[in-house]
Structure formats: C-alpha cells, structure tokens
Amino acid sequence: MDTSSAPGRSGHWFLSQDTDSARLPVALLSGFLGSGKTTLVNTLLRDPRMAGTAVAVNEFGEVPLDRDLIAHDRDHTVVMANGCLCCNLAGDMEDAVMRLFSRRQSGGLPAFERLLIEPSGLSDPAPIAQAILRNPLLARSMRLEAIVCTVDALFAATQLARHPETRKQVALADTLVLTKTDLAAPEVVRRLRADLAGLNPAAPVLTAVQGEVDAAALFPPRFLDRTATAPDTAPRSFLAADEADAGHTARYASASLLAESPLDWRAFEAWLRRIRIAHAENLLRVKGLLNVAGGPVVVQGVHHVISAPVRLDTWPSIDMRSRLVLIADRATIEAARESWAEALPGLLARP
Ligand SMILES: Nc1nc2c(ncn2[C@@H]2O[C@H](COP(=O)(O)OP(=O)(O)OP(=O)(O)O)[C@@H](O)[C@H]2O)c(=O)[nH]1
C-alpha cells in the first residue's frame, strides 16, 4: 500500500513515513560548475524508467535560471534558495522537499516516485547527504540511494588541481560520469581516468556524451523501483566524520544580470568574446537565457568553451527578461562589471 499521502500524527504526512519502502528514493547529482549535470538530468528525464521523478535544483547565482533550463514538467521541479546548498543547508532542503510534498498532498502535483537533487556546482555533497541521512524530517521521508558526480573530460584535470570542491565531489561519489569526451583528446581522457581511479578507486566511471547514459547503470535498482530489495551493504562511513568547509565559496564571485528590454545579440556576443579571451582561465561558468530579436536564446559556457547558442521556440516561463549568470574569481567579475554597462546598456546587475 502506498502510504505516502497519508497524513501523519503531526499533521505533516511525511512524519509518518517510517517504513523503508514508503521513503522516497533520492539521488544526489554533484559535479563542478558546467560539468554537465543539467544536460544529464534532461536526458535522464526522457527515459520512461525515470517517469515520476521530482527534481530539486540549487544554483549559485542570484537570478534563477536552472528551472527554465531543465526541460521538465515545471511542477516537478523546485528551486532551492540561491547560494551554495552545502553552506546554507539548514532549512533550504527541508523547505524544498516540504514544498514538493505539500504540493503533492494538496493535489497540486502528480505523485512522484523519486527525487533527484542537483546542488550547485560548488556544493560539497557530504553535508547534503548527511542531512538526508540524519535530519529527522528528511530521514523519515527519504532514503539516499546514490551519489553521482559528473566530471568534465575537458576541464576536470585543472578543476581537480585548483578547486577542492571538485576533489570532494569525485571522492564521495558512488558513480562517476565522464562528460564531454567528444571534445577532449583521448590522451587527456586516459590521464583523467587514472586521476579519478586514484581519488575514488571504487567508483565505476561511465561515459555520457550530451547526457546519454543508461539509467540502470547509473542508479541502483532501488532508485528506479522503490520496492526493490535493499542491497546488503555497509552504511556510508565517510559521511560520519565529514565537516562542511563553510567558507569555501568565498574564493568565488558571481554576477547576476537582468535586462527588461531585448538585448542586441551582436553586442552581447562581442562582449562575451572579449571576456572569454581575456579571462578564460578564471571564467568558471557563463549561463544565460536572453531575450534577443527573434525570441529566447540559451547561452552556455565553461572557461573558453562557449556552446553554440540555442534558440528556443517559446519562453519556458512567463519571465521574459534576459538573465545572465557569470561565476569566476573576483577579478574577472570586476573586469566584466566594468565593461557590460557600456557594451550592453539595459543589462543591469541585480543589486
Ligand atoms: N560537447 C558536449 N557538450 C556538453 C556535454 N555535456 C554538457 N555539455 C555542454 O556543457 C555546458 C554545460 O552543461 P550543463 O549541463 O548546463 O552543466 P551543469 O553542470 O548543469 O552546469 P551548472 O549547473 O552551471 O553547474 C552546456 O553548454 C552543455 O550543452 C557533452 O557531453 N558534450
């Protein structure tokens, strides 16, 4: 019997979820900025075995974008408060999960079978996993089935060397997913595989070009089928001793830009090219949904690689403002800040 919609003693239905099969299977999808998490989610969600998956996304940047970039039933997607999920954990995840559950309970949301959490690319998965395992509210309603980490074949070697977040994400994953192998030289991929084996020898390494991966290889059976038998494995011991590095995002800066009126695409492209050429090494992420002549355009970039802009047929939501997020070191954000006002009148930093 599905007890998941029965109200509990406290009035919150999720407090009553103490049988194992009634708890919602959860997978955590970590991976550094721009490593292909959303691409993987979008591809997975097209798989019939993933039907009924709710998605919770967390972004580092003040203008919400990912909800519009996840090609999913918007009612099945919740955005967790801006910032780094692992640093602002208290409340954010509870809030997000409670919003999903209460919408389901009120009939405003179709039933869902599992939850995929996509934290921001700067998040440490350990405290998030700990919260699911230990927070009384979350632990009663959810069970952590998998920690997956996307690894950017093109940039991971540098990210592993420069960003401790990447090392942590790789080290804690049950399964690693190498992305962008279509862009990286075979020798680079071979060396990266050796580095990954050194950091996390137990994790299988799958490959996903444009997010194409077999859901059954990526997730344990109990994530896809909540009634499947639990494997006889030891609890995740690494989580017990782990402490979050609460100040870790201080070395990164972000700019969140908004424009109410349509942007001049040529001026935008020329501005972005200048930023990319001058600051590629420190430009960790560019992500935007822009209102330009002809309709909305998605812009994506990581370091010097800016993907071909994607024109959308329709706006994914009623918000038709241009939104752009840059994540980099402070000097790069300052340099960008000095140039955009002149190059792109109308594109304003969100205060
Ligand atoms: N060529 C190629 N591009 C990819 C692949 N996977 C992702 N991308 C591109 O890489 C860029 C970043 O991908 P996302 O899926 O948005 O990355 P993300 O990890 O969700 O990014 P954040 O949420 O900002 O951390 C996009 O332009 C994708 O189209 C791949 O396997 N091959």
Ligand as a Chemical Component Dictionary entry (heavy atoms), coordinates in Angstrom:
data_LIG
# 
_chem_comp.id                   LIG 
_chem_comp.type                 NON-POLYMER 
_chem_comp.pdbx_formal_charge   0 
_chem_comp.three_letter_code    LIG 
# 
loop_
_chem_comp_atom.comp_id 
_chem_comp_atom.atom_id 
_chem_comp_atom.alt_atom_id 
_chem_comp_atom.type_symbol 
_chem_comp_atom.charge 
_chem_comp_atom.model_Cartn_x 
_chem_comp_atom.model_Cartn_y 
_chem_comp_atom.model_Cartn_z 
_chem_comp_atom.pdbx_ordinal 
LIG N1  N1  N 0 30.088 18.748 -26.386 1  
LIG C1  C1  C 0 29.474 18.445 -25.233 2  
LIG N2  N2  N 0 28.918 19.425 -24.509 3  
LIG C2  C2  C 0 28.309 19.082 -23.342 4  
LIG C3  C3  C 0 28.255 17.745 -22.882 5  
LIG N3  N3  N 0 27.595 17.737 -21.689 6  
LIG C4  C4  C 0 27.262 19.021 -21.435 7  
LIG N4  N4  N 0 27.685 19.836 -22.431 8  
LIG C5  C5  C 0 27.549 21.300 -22.522 9  
LIG O1  O1  O 0 28.242 21.882 -21.429 10 
LIG C6  C6  C 0 27.573 23.059 -20.993 11 
LIG C7  C7  C 0 27.259 22.950 -19.501 12 
LIG O2  O2  O 0 26.363 21.871 -19.312 13 
LIG P1  P1  P 0 25.297 21.848 -18.116 14 
LIG O3  O3  O 0 24.576 20.547 -18.243 15 
LIG O4  O4  O 0 24.485 23.085 -18.097 16 
LIG O5  O5  O 0 26.269 21.834 -16.884 17 
LIG P2  P2  P 0 25.880 21.958 -15.326 18 
LIG O6  O6  O 0 26.824 21.085 -14.603 19 
LIG O7  O7  O 0 24.427 21.689 -15.138 20 
LIG O8  O8  O 0 26.183 23.482 -15.066 21 
LIG P3  P3  P 0 25.926 24.320 -13.676 22 
LIG O9  O9  O 0 24.539 23.974 -13.233 23 
LIG O10 O10 O 0 26.068 25.737 -14.087 24 
LIG O11 O11 O 0 26.995 23.896 -12.750 25 
LIG C8  C8  C 0 26.323 23.168 -21.863 26 
LIG O12 O12 O 0 26.609 24.042 -22.927 27 
LIG C9  C9  C 0 26.115 21.759 -22.376 28 
LIG O13 O13 O 0 25.455 21.726 -23.620 29 
LIG C10 C10 C 0 28.867 16.710 -23.684 30 
LIG O14 O14 O 0 28.908 15.521 -23.338 31 
LIG N5  N5  N 0 29.461 17.135 -24.834 32 
# 
loop_
_chem_comp_bond.comp_id 
_chem_comp_bond.atom_id_1 
_chem_comp_bond.atom_id_2 
_chem_comp_bond.value_order 
_chem_comp_bond.pdbx_ordinal 
LIG N1  C1  SING 1  
LIG C1  N2  DOUB 2  
LIG C1  N5  SING 3  
LIG N2  C2  SING 4  
LIG C2  C3  DOUB 5  
LIG C2  N4  SING 6  
LIG C3  N3  SING 7  
LIG C3  C10 SING 8  
LIG N3  C4  DOUB 9  
LIG C4  N4  SING 10 
LIG N4  C5  SING 11 
LIG C5  O1  SING 12 
LIG C5  C9  SING 13 
LIG O1  C6  SING 14 
LIG C6  C7  SING 15 
LIG C6  C8  SING 16 
LIG C7  O2  SING 17 
LIG O2  P1  SING 18 
LIG P1  O3  DOUB 19 
LIG P1  O4  SING 20 
LIG P1  O5  SING 21 
LIG O5  P2  SING 22 
LIG P2  O6  DOUB 23 
LIG P2  O7  SING 24 
LIG P2  O8  SING 25 
LIG O8  P3  SING 26 
LIG P3  O9  DOUB 27 
LIG P3  O10 SING 28 
LIG P3  O11 SING 29 
LIG C8  O12 SING 30 
LIG C8  C9  SING 31 
LIG C9  O13 SING 32 
LIG C10 O14 DOUB 33 
LIG C10 N5  SING 34 
# 
